[in-house]
Amino acid sequence: MRYVKSAARFAGNFYWKTLGGALPALLWLLLAALCVCGAITFPLAPRALRYAYISYKPFGKSVAVIYGKNAFLGCLWACSLGALCAAPVLTAALAACAAGFGFFLLPQWVKVVRLILFPFSCALE
């Protein structure tokens, strides 16, 4: 049974990467590169790299939003840069669903958008 789950994750992640799932990962990598350049934002770079990995391979991972944790910072992020980063991802998700091949990827898109909008309130498993 373990091999079946592993094969399903591999197939899902491969399908995810070929159909536009690499876009959120590239956004997180760009953000990590910007965080490395600043002395104040340097501690956020490992978190951004972890989020890039989860955005690149979302199958088999879970993202839970803990509301109330870092609420001010989360609202500030979601209303500014989070909305700008989530817009192209939502556009890609809608395009994939409109084309007809992205409906089974919808839970993964929701997981990635949740990660983009609320990065300071997410618990990763």
C-alpha positions in Angstrom: 0.0 0.0 0.0 2.9 2.3 0.7 4.2 2.0 -2.9 0.7 2.8 -4.3 0.6 6.0 -2.2 4.1 6.9 -3.3 3.3 6.3 -7.0 0.1 8.3 -6.7 2.1 11.2 -5.1 4.7 11.0 -7.9 2.1 11.0 -10.6 0.1 13.9 -9.0 3.2 16.0 -8.5 4.3 15.3 -12.1 0.9 16.4 -13.4 1.0 19.4 -11.1 4.4 20.6 -12.4 3.5 20.2 -16.0 0.2 22.1 -15.7 1.3 25.3 -14.1 2.1 24.3 -10.6 5.7 25.6 -10.8 4.4 29.2 -10.9 3.8 29.5 -7.1 7.2 27.8 -6.4 9.0 30.3 -8.6 7.2 33.2 -6.8 8.4 31.8 -3.4 11.9 31.4 -4.7 11.9 35.0 -5.9 10.7 36.1 -2.5 13.4 34.0 -0.8 16.1 35.6 -3.0 14.8 39.0 -2.0 14.7 38.0 1.7 18.4 36.9 1.5 19.4 40.4 0.3 18.0 42.2 3.3 19.4 42.0 6.8 16.0 42.3 8.5 14.2 39.9 6.2 17.0 37.2 6.2 15.3 35.0 8.8 12.3 34.7 6.5 14.3 33.1 3.7 14.3 29.5 5.0 10.5 29.7 5.5 10.1 31.0 1.9 12.2 28.1 0.6 10.1 25.6 2.6 7.0 27.1 1.1 8.5 26.9 -2.4 9.1 23.2 -1.9 5.6 22.7 -0.8 4.2 24.7 -3.7 6.3 22.7 -6.1 5.3 19.3 -4.7 1.9 19.7 -2.9 0.7 16.1 -3.0 1.1 14.4 0.3 1.5 17.6 2.2 -1.1 19.4 4.3 -1.4 23.1 5.1 -3.6 24.2 8.0 -4.3 27.9 8.7 -4.3 28.8 12.4 -6.5 31.9 12.6 -5.4 34.3 15.2 -1.7 33.4 15.0 0.3 36.4 13.9 -3.0 38.1 13.0 -1.8 41.6 12.4 1.2 40.5 10.2 -1.1 38.1 8.4 -3.7 40.7 7.6 -1.0 43.1 6.5 0.6 40.5 4.2 -2.8 39.3 2.8 -3.9 42.8 1.9 -0.6 43.8 0.2 1.9 41.4 -1.2 -0.1 38.3 -0.6 -2.9 39.6 -2.9 -0.4 40.4 -5.6 1.2 37.0 -5.4 -2.1 35.2 -5.2 -3.5 36.9 -8.3 -1.4 35.0 -10.9 -1.9 31.7 -9.1 -5.7 32.2 -9.0 -5.6 33.0 -12.7 -3.7 29.8 -13.5 -6.1 27.8 -11.3 -9.1 29.3 -13.1 -7.5 28.7 -16.5 -6.7 25.0 -15.6 -10.3 24.5 -14.5 -11.8 26.2 -17.5 -9.7 24.1 -19.8 -11.2 21.0 -18.2 -8.1 19.2 -17.0 -7.6 21.0 -13.7 -10.6 20.0 -11.7 -8.9 17.2 -9.7 -6.0 19.7 -9.0 -8.4 22.1 -7.4 -7.7 21.0 -3.8 -3.9 21.5 -4.5 -4.6 25.0 -5.9 -6.6 25.9 -2.7 -3.8 24.6 -0.6 -1.2 26.7 -2.4 -3.4 29.9 -2.4 -4.0 29.4 1.3 -0.2 29.2 1.8 0.4 32.3 -0.3 -2.3 34.4 1.4 -1.6 33.3 5.0 2.1 32.4 5.2 2.6 33.5 8.8 -0.5 31.6 10.1 0.1 28.3 8.4 1.0 25.0 10.1 2.7 22.5 7.8 2.4 18.8 8.1 
